[in-house]
Amino acid sequence: MVSDTTRNWLTVPDLADRLGMTISKVRKLIEEGSLLATRRDGVLSVPEVFIVDEAPMSELKGTIVVLHDSGFSNDEMMEWMLEPEDSLGAAPIDALLAGRKAEVRRIAQALG
């Protein structure tokens, strides 16, 4: 269970409102791996930092695929994305936001 309380989290209905789409469309983005979600207090939620320019961060999907292929569960992926990674000197999501996609994916692949 991810306990990151320093980031803002959006429930699926809140995210649907923010992105101007239906709840079922948001759930489809999660199911197809364009977004990563976890249950927080029993409610499926997405970290707000995964949303860039009112859409799921484009670099997220490929990174989720690499982590999934490395054997990570959804909760493990979420924890890895949000917690500081020593080899990056930052949380992987923050490194992705800084344009370090290749480095993040290389490290994710090495974890497998």
C-alpha positions as CSV (number, residue, x, y, z in Angstrom):
1,M,0.0,0.0,0.0
2,V,1.4,3.4,-1.0
3,S,1.4,5.8,1.9
4,D,2.7,8.9,0.0
5,T,0.9,11.7,1.7
6,T,3.0,14.5,0.1
7,R,1.3,14.3,-3.3
8,N,-2.3,15.1,-4.3
9,W,-4.5,12.2,-5.2
10,L,-7.5,12.2,-7.5
11,T,-10.4,9.7,-7.2
12,V,-11.6,8.2,-10.5
13,P,-14.7,10.5,-10.6
14,D,-12.6,13.6,-9.8
15,L,-10.1,12.6,-12.5
16,A,-12.9,12.1,-15.0
17,D,-14.3,15.6,-14.2
18,R,-10.8,17.1,-14.6
19,L,-10.1,15.4,-17.9
20,G,-13.6,16.0,-19.2
21,M,-14.3,12.3,-19.8
22,T,-16.5,9.6,-18.5
23,I,-15.6,7.5,-15.5
24,S,-15.6,4.4,-17.7
25,K,-13.1,6.1,-20.0
26,V,-10.8,6.8,-17.1
27,R,-11.2,3.2,-15.9
28,K,-10.3,2.1,-19.5
29,L,-7.1,4.2,-19.3
30,I,-6.2,2.4,-16.1
31,E,-7.0,-1.0,-17.5
32,E,-4.9,-0.5,-20.7
33,G,-2.0,0.8,-18.7
34,S,-2.0,4.4,-19.7
35,L,-2.6,5.4,-16.1
36,L,-1.7,3.7,-12.8
37,A,-4.1,3.7,-9.9
38,T,-4.2,2.3,-6.4
39,R,-6.7,2.0,-3.6
40,R,-6.4,4.6,-0.9
41,D,-8.8,4.2,2.0
42,G,-10.7,1.8,-0.3
43,V,-11.1,4.3,-3.1
44,L,-9.4,3.9,-6.5
45,S,-7.1,6.9,-6.9
46,V,-4.5,8.3,-9.2
47,P,-1.6,10.7,-8.2
48,E,-2.3,14.1,-9.7
49,V,1.4,14.2,-10.8
50,F,0.5,11.6,-13.4
51,I,-1.6,14.2,-15.2
52,V,0.3,16.6,-17.5
53,D,-1.5,19.2,-19.7
54,E,-4.9,17.7,-18.6
55,A,-4.0,14.2,-20.0
56,P,-2.1,11.2,-18.7
57,M,1.6,11.8,-18.9
58,S,2.7,10.3,-22.2
59,E,5.8,8.7,-20.8
60,L,3.8,6.8,-18.2
61,K,2.4,4.0,-20.3
62,G,5.8,2.7,-21.6
63,T,7.2,2.9,-18.1
64,I,4.3,0.9,-16.7
65,V,4.9,-1.7,-19.4
66,V,8.6,-2.0,-18.5
67,L,7.7,-2.4,-14.8
68,H,5.0,-4.9,-15.5
69,D,7.4,-6.9,-17.6
70,S,9.8,-6.8,-14.7
71,G,7.2,-8.5,-12.5
72,F,5.9,-5.5,-10.5
73,S,2.4,-5.6,-9.2
74,N,0.3,-2.4,-9.6
75,D,1.0,-1.4,-5.9
76,E,4.7,-2.1,-6.3
77,M,4.7,0.0,-9.5
78,M,3.0,2.9,-7.7
79,E,5.4,2.7,-4.8
80,W,8.4,2.7,-7.1
81,M,7.2,5.6,-9.2
82,L,6.5,7.8,-6.2
83,E,9.3,7.0,-3.7
84,P,12.8,8.4,-4.1
85,E,15.1,6.1,-6.1
86,D,18.8,6.4,-5.1
87,S,20.1,5.7,-8.6
88,L,18.0,8.6,-10.0
89,G,18.4,11.0,-7.1
90,A,14.7,11.6,-7.2
91,A,11.4,9.7,-7.4
92,P,11.0,8.1,-10.9
93,I,7.9,10.2,-11.6
94,D,9.9,13.4,-10.9
95,A,12.7,12.1,-13.2
96,L,10.1,11.5,-15.9
97,L,8.7,15.0,-15.5
98,A,12.3,16.3,-15.9
99,G,12.6,14.5,-19.3
100,R,14.7,11.6,-18.1
101,K,12.5,8.8,-19.6
102,A,15.3,6.6,-21.0
103,E,17.2,6.6,-17.6
104,V,14.0,5.8,-15.7
105,R,13.1,2.9,-18.0
106,R,16.7,1.6,-18.0
107,I,16.6,1.4,-14.2
108,A,13.1,-0.1,-14.2
109,Q,14.3,-2.8,-16.6
110,A,17.3,-3.6,-14.5
111,L,15.1,-4.3,-11.5
112,G,13.5,-7.3,-13.3
